[in-house]
């Protein structure tokens, strides 16, 4: 998790390093996920933001590169999500916003992303988000390419879900919320397709 972009692997075109104009096009509710830090396991609500990079760099097929980051859903003063959102906004949260901030506001919002390349413990190279900054005033906003997607695990859009990669699907299906939603259906597996083994 952390800063590791999800679009990695031997067959993937690594997102170029450097500072890029980016637009947030995807907000995915991952539900409650088990995490481990210093030997202690926790159950935490996770969410994933994804951005498309809208500069001159494109993948071989002409599509924009994309990069994503997972967060624990928290606006605590030490939470990484809060730090990144405040850096992105260029201002601190008000007490009113702290009490009830609608994360869907980030969808369609522009920023500057500083991407760095780092080698993981497995020896693979990853494109990581080092920092998020507001778009400078007056800078033109290029047209976005990807459709805005907001996925709510409590009310899942199954057509959207079917378009996710297998690893993302498996992460979502591992959340207890997914089992609760699917158990409400008479045929819980009738409306989605997946190669993931249960």
Kinemage of the C-alpha trace (Angstrom):
@kinemage 1
@onewidth
@group {chain A} dominant
@subgroup {mainchain}
@vectorlist {calphas} color= white
{ca unk a 1} P 0.000 0.000 0.000
{ca unk a 2} L 1.423 3.348 0.992
{ca unk a 3} L 2.812 5.241 -1.975
{ca unk a 4} L 3.073 2.270 -4.292
{ca unk a 5} L 1.199 2.761 -7.534
{ca unk a 6} L -1.083 -0.103 -8.468
{ca unk a 7} L -0.197 0.050 -12.153
{ca unk a 8} L 3.014 -1.957 -11.973
{ca unk a 9} L 4.378 -5.228 -13.174
{ca unk a 10} L 6.640 -6.668 -15.826
{ca unk a 11} L 4.171 -6.006 -18.685
{ca unk a 12} L 3.229 -2.512 -17.615
{ca unk a 13} L 4.681 0.725 -18.939
{ca unk a 14} L 6.171 2.428 -15.898
{ca unk a 15} L 4.753 5.893 -15.260
{ca unk a 16} L 7.498 8.453 -16.023
{ca unk a 17} L 9.199 10.148 -13.085
{ca unk a 18} L 9.009 13.889 -12.593
{ca unk a 19} L 6.263 16.463 -12.047
{ca unk a 20} L 3.058 15.973 -14.036
{ca unk a 21} L -0.305 17.700 -14.469
{ca unk a 22} L -2.862 15.195 -13.234
{ca unk a 23} L -6.621 14.849 -12.856
{ca unk a 24} L -8.294 12.610 -10.302
{ca unk a 25} L -10.693 10.387 -12.206
{ca unk a 26} L -11.304 7.476 -9.860
{ca unk a 27} L -12.361 7.088 -6.210
{ca unk a 28} L -12.710 3.474 -5.100
{ca unk a 29} L -14.078 2.437 -1.709
{ca unk a 30} L -12.065 -0.659 -0.753
{ca unk a 31} L -14.034 -1.289 2.444
{ca unk a 32} L -12.442 -2.556 5.638
{ca unk a 33} L -9.023 -4.076 5.012
{ca unk a 34} L -6.608 -5.830 7.348
{ca unk a 35} L -3.253 -4.100 7.681
{ca unk a 36} L -0.165 -4.985 9.659
{ca unk a 37} L 2.362 -2.552 11.109
{ca unk a 38} L 5.209 -3.551 13.433
{ca unk a 39} L 3.597 -6.926 14.004
{ca unk a 40} L 0.201 -5.536 14.962
{ca unk a 41} L -2.840 -6.198 12.779
{ca unk a 42} L -5.614 -3.635 12.357
{ca unk a 43} L -8.906 -3.396 10.523
{ca unk a 44} L -9.033 -0.066 8.676
{ca unk a 45} L -11.385 1.515 6.147
{ca unk a 46} L -9.400 2.021 2.939
{ca unk a 47} L -9.987 4.019 -0.206
{ca unk a 48} L -8.056 4.390 -3.458
{ca unk a 49} L -7.581 7.580 -5.473
{ca unk a 50} L -6.430 7.333 -9.099
{ca unk a 51} L -5.138 10.096 -11.340
{ca unk a 52} L -4.557 10.340 -15.081
{ca unk a 53} L -1.415 12.205 -16.148
{ca unk a 54} L -2.306 14.787 -18.779
{ca unk a 55} L 1.059 16.040 -20.003
{ca unk a 56} L 2.865 15.143 -23.207
{ca unk a 57} L 3.956 11.706 -21.958
{ca unk a 58} L 1.608 8.986 -23.198
{ca unk a 59} L 1.656 5.204 -23.185
{ca unk a 60} L 2.470 3.395 -26.424
{ca unk a 61} L -1.233 3.083 -27.283
{ca unk a 62} L -1.771 6.841 -26.841
{ca unk a 63} L -3.652 6.644 -23.546
{ca unk a 64} L -2.510 8.757 -20.584
{ca unk a 65} L -0.488 7.128 -17.839
{ca unk a 66} L -2.318 6.654 -14.560
{ca unk a 67} L -1.164 6.271 -10.995
{ca unk a 68} L -3.048 5.479 -7.804
{ca unk a 69} L -2.596 5.614 -4.074
{ca unk a 70} L -4.424 3.911 -1.200
{ca unk a 71} L -5.321 5.647 2.020
{ca unk a 72} L -6.844 4.920 5.377
{ca unk a 73} L -10.035 6.990 5.461
{ca unk a 74} L -9.151 9.498 8.172
{ca unk a 75} L -8.763 13.234 8.603
{ca unk a 76} L -6.760 12.841 11.819
{ca unk a 77} L -3.935 15.375 11.952
{ca unk a 78} L -1.353 12.589 11.476
{ca unk a 79} L -3.234 10.751 8.714
{ca unk a 80} L -1.533 10.607 5.314
{ca unk a 81} L -4.825 11.241 3.545
{ca unk a 82} L -5.261 14.527 5.401
{ca unk a 83} L -1.674 15.582 4.693
{ca unk a 84} L -2.038 14.863 0.975
{ca unk a 85} L -5.456 16.526 0.670
{ca unk a 86} L -4.241 19.653 2.441
{ca unk a 87} L -1.143 19.797 0.234
{ca unk a 88} L -3.369 19.321 -2.833
{ca unk a 89} L -5.859 21.996 -1.742
{ca unk a 90} L -3.162 24.365 -0.577
{ca unk a 91} L -5.045 25.003 2.658
{ca unk a 92} L -5.913 23.338 5.950
{ca unk a 93} L -9.250 21.750 6.755
{ca unk a 94} L -11.728 23.785 8.752
{ca unk a 95} L -13.349 22.182 11.817
{ca unk a 96} L -16.585 21.898 9.814
{ca unk a 97} L -14.807 20.060 6.983
{ca unk a 98} L -13.062 17.756 9.445
{ca unk a 99} L -16.431 16.661 10.750
{ca unk a 100} L -17.886 15.766 7.362
{ca unk a 101} L -15.739 15.992 4.213
{ca unk a 102} L -17.254 14.540 1.048
{ca unk a 103} L -14.425 12.663 -0.669
{ca unk a 104} L -16.248 12.684 -4.001
{ca unk a 105} L -15.240 16.372 -4.268
{ca unk a 106} L -11.794 15.229 -5.406
{ca unk a 107} L -13.171 13.594 -8.559
{ca unk a 108} L -12.355 15.722 -11.576
{ca unk a 109} L -9.982 17.924 -9.551
{ca unk a 110} L -6.577 18.786 -11.023
{ca unk a 111} L -3.200 18.817 -9.288
{ca unk a 112} L 0.507 18.386 -9.860
{ca unk a 113} L 1.980 15.007 -8.966
{ca unk a 114} L 5.668 14.415 -8.330
{ca unk a 115} L 6.407 10.823 -9.387
{ca unk a 116} L 9.572 9.012 -8.302
{ca unk a 117} L 10.842 5.552 -9.207
{ca unk a 118} L 11.765 3.212 -6.368
{ca unk a 119} L 12.756 -0.427 -6.160
{ca unk a 120} L 10.544 -2.562 -3.925
{ca unk a 121} L 11.571 -5.425 -1.665
{ca unk a 122} L 10.701 -7.827 -4.486
{ca unk a 123} L 13.264 -6.159 -6.766
{ca unk a 124} L 10.649 -4.612 -9.076
{ca unk a 125} L 10.705 -0.918 -9.912
{ca unk a 126} L 7.595 1.082 -9.020
{ca unk a 127} L 6.302 4.567 -9.786
{ca unk a 128} L 5.402 6.211 -6.484
{ca unk a 129} L 3.718 9.492 -5.650
{ca unk a 130} L 6.286 11.545 -3.724
{ca unk a 131} L 4.093 14.628 -3.343
{ca unk a 132} L 0.852 16.270 -4.435
{ca unk a 133} L 0.602 20.003 -5.128
{ca unk a 134} L -2.131 22.360 -6.295
{ca unk a 135} L -2.215 23.347 -9.940
{ca unk a 136} L -0.566 26.793 -10.271
{ca unk a 137} L -3.047 29.624 -10.742
{ca unk a 138} L -3.649 30.416 -14.382
{ca unk a 139} L -2.268 27.112 -15.657
{ca unk a 140} L -4.542 25.692 -18.374
{ca unk a 141} L -6.420 22.521 -17.451
{ca unk a 142} L -6.121 19.951 -20.229
{ca unk a 143} L -9.121 17.841 -21.143
{ca unk a 144} L -9.413 14.640 -19.173
{ca unk a 145} L -9.562 11.341 -21.050
{ca unk a 146} L -10.916 8.832 -18.532
{ca unk a 147} L -14.504 8.753 -17.340
{ca unk a 148} L -15.011 9.788 -13.709
{ca unk a 149} L -15.620 6.687 -11.573
{ca unk a 150} L -16.850 6.574 -7.973
{ca unk a 151} L -17.267 3.077 -6.538
{ca unk a 152} L -19.208 2.675 -3.287
{ca unk a 153} L -18.776 -0.780 -1.745
{ca unk a 154} L -22.094 -0.415 0.112
{ca unk a 155} L -23.967 0.190 -3.149
{ca unk a 156} L -21.708 -1.343 -5.815
{ca unk a 157} L -21.990 -0.558 -9.508
{ca unk a 158} L -21.385 -4.062 -10.863
{ca unk a 159} L -20.682 -2.901 -14.409
{ca unk a 160} L -17.911 -0.696 -13.049
{ca unk a 161} L -16.683 -3.518 -10.790
{ca unk a 162} L -16.403 -5.897 -13.746
{ca unk a 163} L -14.062 -3.414 -15.459
{ca unk a 164} L -11.562 -3.476 -12.585
{ca unk a 165} L -8.373 -5.541 -12.697
{ca unk a 166} L -8.372 -8.887 -10.907
{ca unk a 167} L -6.157 -7.697 -8.029
{ca unk a 168} L -8.436 -4.748 -7.323
{ca unk a 169} L -11.512 -6.993 -7.465
{ca unk a 170} L -9.900 -9.428 -5.029
{ca unk a 171} L -9.079 -6.600 -2.611
{ca unk a 172} L -12.658 -5.342 -2.652
{ca unk a 173} L -14.115 -8.844 -2.283
{ca unk a 174} L -11.902 -9.458 0.767
{ca unk a 175} L -13.675 -6.659 2.657
{ca unk a 176} L -16.429 -7.783 5.055
{ca unk a 177} L -18.734 -5.130 3.584
{ca unk a 178} L -18.659 -6.981 0.257
{ca unk a 179} L -19.995 -10.150 1.830
{ca unk a 180} L -22.770 -8.194 3.552
{ca unk a 181} L -23.843 -6.532 0.306
{ca unk a 182} L -23.746 -9.760 -1.687
{ca unk a 183} L -25.685 -11.694 0.963
{ca unk a 184} L -28.661 -9.362 0.391
{ca unk a 185} L -28.975 -10.669 -3.157
{ca unk a 186} L -31.024 -13.797 -3.893
{ca unk a 187} L -28.264 -14.960 -6.198
{ca unk a 188} L -25.148 -13.198 -4.881
{ca unk a 189} L -22.953 -14.069 -7.865
{ca unk a 190} L -25.453 -13.562 -10.667
{ca unk a 191} L -24.436 -10.033 -11.575
{ca unk a 192} L -20.669 -10.127 -11.771
{ca unk a 193} L -17.950 -12.042 -13.517
{ca unk a 194} L -14.575 -12.842 -12.057
{ca unk a 195} L -11.739 -15.318 -12.455
{ca unk a 196} L -10.787 -14.887 -8.809
{ca unk a 197} L -10.993 -18.160 -6.902
{ca unk a 198} L -13.067 -18.196 -3.737
